[in-house]
Amino acid sequence: MNFKIDKLEQWQDVVDQILPQLKHPVLLLKGNLGAGKTTFTKVLLKNLGSTDEVSSPTYAIVNEYVTPKGLVYHFDLYRMKNIGEVYDIGIEEYLDSAYLCIIEWPEIFEEELQAAPHHEMQIGTEDDARHITFL
C-alpha cells in the first residue's frame, strides 16, 4: 500500500487503511528524523482505543501503552550500538507478551526478525509531503 499525505490530519486516513491490514504483532517503522513515525503511532494507538499519552521513546527506549486488544510496546532503537544492547533491554520478552510491538529505527534488529512475521512501513519526505509504503 502506498500513500502520499501533506497535512497532519491525513494520518487518520493512512491509519484507517492500514489498521485492517495489521495481521502480525510487529510493525517496523523506517524513516528519517521528523518523518512522522511517532505521529503515526499516536494516531494508530488512538484508533486502537488507547487513552494513554503517546510520546517518542527516544530516551526511554520503550514505552508501554494499554489498549482494549492488549499491550502495545513502542520502541526506538536509534541509540542502540549493537544487537547485544537490544537483547539487554529484554526485547524478546516484549515481543512475546505484546498485542503489537512498534519498532522505530529497527535496522539493528531487522535481521533477527526476518523469520518472524511482521509489517514494515517506510516514511519518506519530499517537498513538505510524506510518502508512505506499508508492507
PyRosetta script that sets phi, psi and omega in degrees:
from pyrosetta import init, pose_from_sequence

init()
pose = pose_from_sequence("MNFKIDKLEQWQDVVDQILPQLKHPVLLLKGNLGAGKTTFTKVLLKNLGSTDEVSSPTYAIVNEYVTPKGLVYHFDLYRMKNIGEVYDIGIEEYLDSAYLCIIEWPEIFEEELQAAPHHEMQIGTEDDARHITFL")
pose.set_psi(1, 138.5)
pose.set_omega(1, 179.4)
pose.set_phi(2, -126.7)
pose.set_psi(2, 142.8)
pose.set_omega(2, -179.9)
pose.set_phi(3, -137.8)
pose.set_psi(3, 153.5)
pose.set_omega(3, 169.4)
pose.set_phi(4, -133.4)
pose.set_psi(4, 124.2)
pose.set_omega(4, 179.1)
pose.set_phi(5, -129.9)
pose.set_psi(5, 150.9)
pose.set_omega(5, 177.0)
pose.set_phi(6, -134.2)
pose.set_psi(6, 8.8)
pose.set_omega(6, 177.2)
pose.set_phi(7, -134.8)
pose.set_psi(7, 144.6)
pose.set_omega(7, -179.1)
pose.set_phi(8, -56.0)
pose.set_psi(8, -39.1)
pose.set_omega(8, -177.7)
pose.set_phi(9, -63.1)
pose.set_psi(9, -22.2)
pose.set_omega(9, -177.5)
pose.set_phi(10, -73.0)
pose.set_psi(10, -12.8)
pose.set_omega(10, 174.8)
pose.set_phi(11, -58.9)
pose.set_psi(11, -32.7)
pose.set_omega(11, 178.7)
pose.set_phi(12, -62.4)
pose.set_psi(12, -39.8)
pose.set_omega(12, 177.6)
pose.set_phi(13, -62.3)
pose.set_psi(13, -40.4)
pose.set_omega(13, 178.8)
pose.set_phi(14, -62.9)
pose.set_psi(14, -47.9)
pose.set_omega(14, -179.9)
pose.set_phi(15, -62.8)
pose.set_psi(15, -40.4)
pose.set_omega(15, 179.3)
pose.set_phi(16, -56.9)
pose.set_psi(16, -35.4)
pose.set_omega(16, -178.8)
pose.set_phi(17, -87.1)
pose.set_psi(17, -31.2)
pose.set_omega(17, -178.1)
pose.set_phi(18, -80.6)
pose.set_psi(18, -39.0)
pose.set_omega(18, -174.4)
pose.set_phi(19, -52.9)
pose.set_psi(19, -45.3)
pose.set_omega(19, 177.8)
pose.set_phi(20, -66.6)
pose.set_psi(20, -16.9)
pose.set_omega(20, -179.0)
pose.set_phi(21, -90.3)
pose.set_psi(21, -9.7)
pose.set_omega(21, -178.9)
pose.set_phi(22, -71.7)
pose.set_psi(22, 103.8)
pose.set_omega(22, -178.2)
pose.set_phi(23, -112.5)
pose.set_psi(23, -14.6)
pose.set_omega(23, -175.9)
pose.set_phi(24, -115.1)
pose.set_psi(24, 155.0)
pose.set_omega(24, -175.3)
pose.set_phi(25, -82.9)
pose.set_psi(25, 4.9)
pose.set_omega(25, -179.7)
pose.set_phi(26, -130.6)
pose.set_psi(26, 132.1)
pose.set_omega(26, 176.5)
pose.set_phi(27, -126.9)
pose.set_psi(27, 117.5)
pose.set_omega(27, 178.3)
pose.set_phi(28, -92.2)
pose.set_psi(28, 128.4)
pose.set_omega(28, 178.3)
pose.set_phi(29, -111.6)
pose.set_psi(29, 121.2)
pose.set_omega(29, -179.7)
pose.set_phi(30, -120.3)
pose.set_psi(30, 142.4)
pose.set_omega(30, 177.7)
pose.set_phi(31, 162.9)
pose.set_psi(31, 160.5)
pose.set_omega(31, -179.9)
pose.set_phi(32, -67.1)
pose.set_psi(32, 168.4)
pose.set_omega(32, 173.6)
pose.set_phi(33, -55.7)
pose.set_psi(33, 134.2)
pose.set_omega(33, 178.0)
pose.set_phi(34, 78.8)
pose.set_psi(34, 8.5)
pose.set_omega(34, -177.7)
pose.set_phi(35, -72.0)
pose.set_psi(35, -28.4)
pose.set_omega(35, 179.8)
pose.set_phi(36, 122.7)
pose.set_psi(36, 17.3)
pose.set_omega(36, -178.0)
pose.set_phi(37, -62.3)
pose.set_psi(37, -47.5)
pose.set_omega(37, -179.6)
pose.set_phi(38, -72.9)
pose.set_psi(38, -34.5)
pose.set_omega(38, 176.5)
pose.set_phi(39, -61.5)
pose.set_psi(39, -45.8)
pose.set_omega(39, 175.7)
pose.set_phi(40, -57.7)
pose.set_psi(40, -45.0)
pose.set_omega(40, -178.5)
pose.set_phi(41, -60.9)
pose.set_psi(41, -40.9)
pose.set_omega(41, 177.9)
pose.set_phi(42, -58.9)
pose.set_psi(42, -47.0)
pose.set_omega(42, -179.1)
pose.set_phi(43, -66.5)
pose.set_psi(43, -42.8)
pose.set_omega(43, 179.6)
pose.set_phi(44, -59.6)
pose.set_psi(44, -48.7)
pose.set_omega(44, -177.8)
pose.set_phi(45, -64.3)
pose.set_psi(45, -38.0)
pose.set_omega(45, 176.1)
pose.set_phi(46, -59.7)
pose.set_psi(46, -42.7)
pose.set_omega(46, -179.9)
pose.set_phi(47, -71.9)
pose.set_psi(47, -21.3)
pose.set_omega(47, 174.5)
pose.set_phi(48, -83.1)
pose.set_psi(48, -2.9)
pose.set_omega(48, 176.8)
pose.set_phi(49, 94.5)
pose.set_psi(49, 10.4)
pose.set_omega(49, 178.8)
pose.set_phi(50, -77.4)
pose.set_psi(50, 138.6)
pose.set_omega(50, 174.2)
pose.set_phi(51, -106.2)
pose.set_psi(51, 4.7)
pose.set_omega(51, 178.9)
pose.set_phi(52, -70.1)
pose.set_psi(52, 151.2)
pose.set_omega(52, 174.1)
pose.set_phi(53, -79.2)
pose.set_psi(53, 122.7)
pose.set_omega(53, -176.3)
pose.set_phi(54, -95.2)
pose.set_psi(54, 131.9)
pose.set_omega(54, 177.3)
pose.set_phi(55, -139.2)
pose.set_psi(55, 165.1)
pose.set_omega(55, 178.8)
pose.set_phi(56, -67.0)
pose.set_psi(56, 134.4)
pose.set_omega(56, 177.7)
pose.set_phi(57, -87.1)
pose.set_psi(57, 25.2)
pose.set_omega(57, -175.4)
pose.set_phi(58, -52.1)
pose.set_psi(58, -47.0)
pose.set_omega(58, -176.6)
pose.set_phi(59, -93.7)
pose.set_psi(59, -31.0)
pose.set_omega(59, 179.3)
pose.set_phi(60, -79.6)
pose.set_psi(60, -20.8)
pose.set_omega(60, -177.5)
pose.set_phi(61, 76.2)
pose.set_psi(61, -40.2)
pose.set_omega(61, 176.7)
pose.set_phi(62, -141.8)
pose.set_psi(62, 134.5)
pose.set_omega(62, 172.8)
pose.set_phi(63, -115.4)
pose.set_psi(63, 145.9)
pose.set_omega(63, 179.9)
pose.set_phi(64, -112.4)
pose.set_psi(64, 134.6)
pose.set_omega(64, 179.2)
pose.set_phi(65, -129.8)
pose.set_psi(65, 144.7)
pose.set_omega(65, 179.6)
pose.set_phi(66, -100.0)
pose.set_psi(66, 131.7)
pose.set_omega(66, 173.9)
pose.set_phi(67, -131.3)
pose.set_psi(67, 161.6)
pose.set_omega(67, 176.2)
pose.set_phi(68, -60.4)
pose.set_psi(68, -23.0)
pose.set_omega(68, -180.0)
pose.set_phi(69, -85.3)
pose.set_psi(69, -17.0)
pose.set_omega(69, -178.7)
pose.set_phi(70, 139.2)
pose.set_psi(70, -176.4)
pose.set_omega(70, -177.6)
pose.set_phi(71, -74.1)
pose.set_psi(71, 141.4)
pose.set_omega(71, 174.0)
pose.set_phi(72, -118.9)
pose.set_psi(72, 127.9)
pose.set_omega(72, 176.0)
pose.set_phi(73, -107.8)
pose.set_psi(73, 133.0)
pose.set_omega(73, -177.3)
pose.set_phi(74, -117.3)
pose.set_psi(74, 112.7)
pose.set_omega(74, -176.1)
pose.set_phi(75, -104.4)
pose.set_psi(75, 150.8)
pose.set_omega(75, 168.1)
pose.set_phi(76, -130.9)
pose.set_psi(76, 107.4)
pose.set_omega(76, -176.5)
pose.set_phi(77, -96.1)
pose.set_psi(77, 14.2)
pose.set_omega(77, -175.7)
pose.set_phi(78, -55.2)
pose.set_psi(78, -42.0)
pose.set_omega(78, -175.2)
pose.set_phi(79, -88.7)
pose.set_psi(79, -1.0)
pose.set_omega(79, 179.0)
pose.set_phi(80, -71.3)
pose.set_psi(80, 130.1)
pose.set_omega(80, -176.3)
pose.set_phi(81, -91.2)
pose.set_psi(81, -24.9)
pose.set_omega(81, -179.6)
pose.set_phi(82, -157.0)
pose.set_psi(82, 169.0)
pose.set_omega(82, -176.4)
pose.set_phi(83, -63.6)
pose.set_psi(83, -30.0)
pose.set_omega(83, 177.5)
pose.set_phi(84, -60.1)
pose.set_psi(84, -39.3)
pose.set_omega(84, 178.1)
pose.set_phi(85, -65.1)
pose.set_psi(85, -34.3)
pose.set_omega(85, 178.5)
pose.set_phi(86, -66.2)
pose.set_psi(86, -43.5)
pose.set_omega(86, 177.8)
pose.set_phi(87, -68.0)
pose.set_psi(87, -31.9)
pose.set_omega(87, 179.2)
pose.set_phi(88, -63.1)
pose.set_psi(88, -27.4)
pose.set_omega(88, 178.6)
pose.set_phi(89, -80.9)
pose.set_psi(89, -3.6)
pose.set_omega(89, 177.7)
pose.set_phi(90, 81.9)
pose.set_psi(90, 33.3)
pose.set_omega(90, -174.9)
pose.set_phi(91, -56.9)
pose.set_psi(91, -33.6)
pose.set_omega(91, -179.0)
pose.set_phi(92, -62.7)
pose.set_psi(92, -39.9)
pose.set_omega(92, 178.7)
pose.set_phi(93, -65.7)
pose.set_psi(93, -40.3)
pose.set_omega(93, 177.3)
pose.set_phi(94, -62.7)
pose.set_psi(94, -47.2)
pose.set_omega(94, -178.6)
pose.set_phi(95, -60.7)
pose.set_psi(95, -35.1)
pose.set_omega(95, -178.2)
pose.set_phi(96, -77.2)
pose.set_psi(96, -20.3)
pose.set_omega(96, -172.6)
pose.set_phi(97, -114.3)
pose.set_psi(97, 6.0)
pose.set_omega(97, -173.8)
pose.set_phi(98, -103.3)
pose.set_psi(98, 151.5)
pose.set_omega(98, 165.9)
pose.set_phi(99, -70.3)
pose.set_psi(99, -41.3)
pose.set_omega(99, -179.4)
pose.set_phi(100, -150.6)
pose.set_psi(100, 137.7)
pose.set_omega(100, 171.5)
pose.set_phi(101, -115.9)
pose.set_psi(101, 122.5)
pose.set_omega(101, 178.0)
pose.set_phi(102, -105.8)
pose.set_psi(102, 121.8)
pose.set_omega(102, -174.1)
pose.set_phi(103, -120.7)
pose.set_psi(103, 110.7)
pose.set_omega(103, 173.2)
pose.set_phi(104, -85.0)
pose.set_psi(104, 146.8)
pose.set_omega(104, -179.0)
pose.set_phi(105, 54.0)
pose.set_psi(105, 56.3)
pose.set_omega(105, -173.4)
pose.set_phi(106, -82.2)
pose.set_psi(106, -1.3)
pose.set_omega(106, -169.7)
pose.set_phi(107, -54.3)
pose.set_psi(107, -36.9)
pose.set_omega(107, -178.1)
pose.set_phi(108, -68.2)
pose.set_psi(108, -21.9)
pose.set_omega(108, -176.2)
pose.set_phi(109, -112.0)
pose.set_psi(109, -2.8)
pose.set_omega(109, -171.6)
pose.set_phi(110, -61.1)
pose.set_psi(110, -40.3)
pose.set_omega(110, -179.6)
pose.set_phi(111, -61.3)
pose.set_psi(111, -35.9)
pose.set_omega(111, 179.8)
pose.set_phi(112, -67.1)
pose.set_psi(112, -24.1)
pose.set_omega(112, -177.1)
pose.set_phi(113, -93.0)
pose.set_psi(113, -3.2)
pose.set_omega(113, -174.3)
pose.set_phi(114, -55.8)
pose.set_psi(114, -37.7)
pose.set_omega(114, -178.4)
pose.set_phi(115, -82.5)
pose.set_psi(115, -17.4)
pose.set_omega(115, -177.9)
pose.set_phi(116, -89.9)
pose.set_psi(116, 139.9)
pose.set_omega(116, 177.5)
pose.set_phi(117, -66.8)
pose.set_psi(117, 132.1)
pose.set_omega(117, -179.6)
pose.set_phi(118, -156.4)
pose.set_psi(118, 166.0)
pose.set_omega(118, 173.9)
pose.set_phi(119, -108.3)
pose.set_psi(119, 159.8)
pose.set_omega(119, 177.1)
pose.set_phi(120, -135.7)
pose.set_psi(120, 137.8)
pose.set_omega(120, 177.0)
pose.set_phi(121, -129.6)
pose.set_psi(121, 125.0)
pose.set_omega(121, 178.6)
pose.set_phi(122, -109.0)
pose.set_psi(122, 129.2)
pose.set_omega(122, 178.1)
pose.set_phi(123, -119.0)
pose.set_psi(123, 117.7)
pose.set_omega(123, 176.8)
pose.set_phi(124, -111.7)
pose.set_psi(124, 154.9)
pose.set_omega(124, 179.1)
pose.set_phi(125, -121.0)
pose.set_psi(125, 141.0)
pose.set_omega(125, 177.8)
pose.set_phi(126, -162.2)
pose.set_psi(126, 124.7)
pose.set_omega(126, 177.3)
pose.set_phi(127, 51.7)
pose.set_psi(127, 51.3)
pose.set_omega(127, 178.9)
pose.set_phi(128, 61.7)
pose.set_psi(128, 16.9)
pose.set_omega(128, 177.2)
pose.set_phi(129, -118.0)
pose.set_psi(129, 156.3)
pose.set_omega(129, 175.6)
pose.set_phi(130, -109.9)
pose.set_psi(130, 131.4)
pose.set_omega(130, 175.0)
pose.set_phi(131, -110.1)
pose.set_psi(131, 120.2)
pose.set_omega(131, -171.7)
pose.set_phi(132, -119.8)
pose.set_psi(132, 132.3)
pose.set_omega(132, 173.8)
pose.set_phi(133, -121.8)
pose.set_psi(133, 128.4)
pose.set_omega(133, 179.6)
pose.set_phi(134, -119.3)
pose.set_psi(134, 126.1)
pose.set_omega(134, 177.6)
pose.set_phi(135, -119.0)
pose.dump_pdb("model.pdb")
